[in-house]
Amino acid sequence: MRELELIDALEHVLAPGGPRVVRWLGDDAAVVRGRGYAVTSVDSMVNGVHFRLGQLSPEEIGHRALAGALSDLAAMGAHPGEAYMTLGLPTGTRLSDAVSVARGAQALASRFDVAIAGGDVTAAPALTVAFTVVGWASDPGELVGREGAQAGDLVAVTGTLGGAGAGLALLDARVPADSVSEPVARALRERYAHPEPRFADGLRLSALGARAMIDLSDGLATDARHLAVRSGVSIELSLQRLPLADGLGEIAEQLGVDAGVFAATAGEDYELCACLPESARLGSADESNRGGAGQDEAPGLTWIGRVVEGPSGLAFTDAADGLAGYEHSL
Amino acid sequence: MRELELIDALEHVLAPGGPRVVRWLGDDAAVVRGRGYAVTSVDSMVNGVHFRLGQLSPEEIGHRALAGALSDLAAMGAHPGEAYMTLGLPTGTRLSDAVSVARGAQALASRFDVAIAGGDVTAAPALTVAFTVVGWASDPGELVGREGAQAGDLVAVTGTLGGAGAGLALLDARVPADSVSEPVARALRERYAHPEPRFADGLRLSALGARAMIDLSDGLATDARHLAVRSGVSIELSLQRLPLADGLGEIAEQLGVDAGVFAATAGEDYELCACLPESARLGSADESNRGGAGQDEAPGLTWIGRVVEGPSGLAFTDAADGLAGYEHSL
């Protein structure tokens, strides 16, 4: 495949962004009209590390890579803006597959009014899909970092946990395909293949007064610890309160692990975890009962623990084993 | 190596940016105060594709990856702002080597007041260093794209050409080490290992009225064709007018190629090529004679050809062989 032929094909798949985008693909750099403060994150997914070709279609790989990056913006309570795509392509990659990766990303981008405004194509030993995503905020005070949790805060998560990990366990054939019903298996695979950046939830949690927030890419046990360490507080969570994805009980049983432990460690759910003042619980009750969170149709919040005084760290108050020592390594 | 240990070490090497940077490493995303229009480019360098470990130190790899990305901003006539670094690290990468890559990039960033404001670390099959760089412009009209060249314009390049390619030929031992004197060999290797983003030249060329501009990463034969195609014009260049790096004659002779052809095709010089109205030549004459271009100490401009009416494309008017058909493929 020739580089110029690929770039030409990509220019046809990627939709030029709205009036904000002054210069787009085809120049040395893209030019975008800024709005206040730029909120920027970079995220890469590598075949054999973050996904496996054969388990996901090229479109799903493109969706998943962009969703993982956008999820970081959602976790700041930012509005999405632009994305920049880097494709690392091994020798022999088919033009149609590379274009399909871009098509999958563009479909997600269009739903959130994100312009894929530029990118880079390079040779690489493994298929790599990397996104730089930029959101905008008029006031940095609206954005939620990781460092503001205070003793007395309650901890909430959006959606359900463990679904993506269970979907991957099915794809990996680590559990029998008939562990769950066909529709449940399909839904679990979807959680893995098509994660959803929780923009509506991020904005809602920011509006509810969230003092610290993170997206759950590595799993609650790792990610909530980041909140605790950056905030200098102790976070106590309950495994039994975690909102489990449908079918998780059966999958965890087949794997021989506690469903709560699986939900807290499997990762890749891209839900949000936030620490909020206790008063926010009342403010959210109505919405939670209605079970809707706007455009991305996430279920309501689930309250899973609290922030307490004490040495920085995370504890599961009802964990029988050494979950407290769990740490993600490269 | 543990990911958190590496991230901790990187936080000590990377200098927090000035007052523009509101949130830095350690959150889901960086937050930076914008200024008008964001000018954004992404660029990746992969071991075995864009460099070879063993030929360059980790610091040089970091410098080169950031310089290649910043060069795209220079080619727009933009002021540099922030950079976001992604490290893809193979199993067994030493913590000290990963930190040295960051140190090399930070040294370059500091010289141009660029804040490395965020990043990502991931496992990868080959060492990969990718940068997203963001510059800012208050008026997009000050920025120079690739599409504005007009018949009658003159074509200029900054600095000298072929030096990086000659340095690589020496590193690859494709030519005897004694083809040139020791100091010349050292200077050629430097051109390859420490490319310099030509920000001062980019701003000067923009001020001189440049209508189209590009940086020379793939080589003049490829990159000037991009200007011709995007502008819908024909560009005629002279191989004999190309400003050759010191020692290029000897290296090209050893390789059995014409020095001008080598300078036009070897790539990686990261000089700028611009199309300007003829009147700009007078405006630049004085500066050119003084031989200085400000902060990056590039020599003056060299006028190497002109833009003419005709089908989009590039021709070397004095090329004996099929250089006109030269095309870069992935």
Interface residues (C-beta under 8 A of the other chain):
Chain A: M1 R2 E3 L4 L6 V22 R23 G26 D27 D28 A29 A30 V31 V32 R33 G34 R35 G36 Y37 A38 V39 T40 S41 V42 D43 S44 V46 G48 V49 H50 D72 L73 A75 M76 A78 E82 Y84 M85 T86 G88 L89 A117 G118 G119 D120 V121 T122 A123 A124 P125 A126 T128 A130 T132 V134 G135 W136 A137 P140 L143 G145 R146 E147 M213 I214 D215 R230 E327 H328 S329 L330
Chain B: M1 R2 E3 L4 L6 V22 R23 G26 D27 D28 A29 A30 V31 V32 R33 G34 R35 G36 Y37 A38 V39 T40 S41 V42 D43 S44 V46 G48 V49 H50 D72 L73 A75 M76 A78 E82 Y84 M85 T86 G88 L89 A117 G118 G119 D120 V121 T122 A123 A124 P125 A126 T128 A130 T132 V134 G135 W136 A137 P140 L143 G145 R146 E147 M213 I214 D215 R230 E327 H328 S329 L330
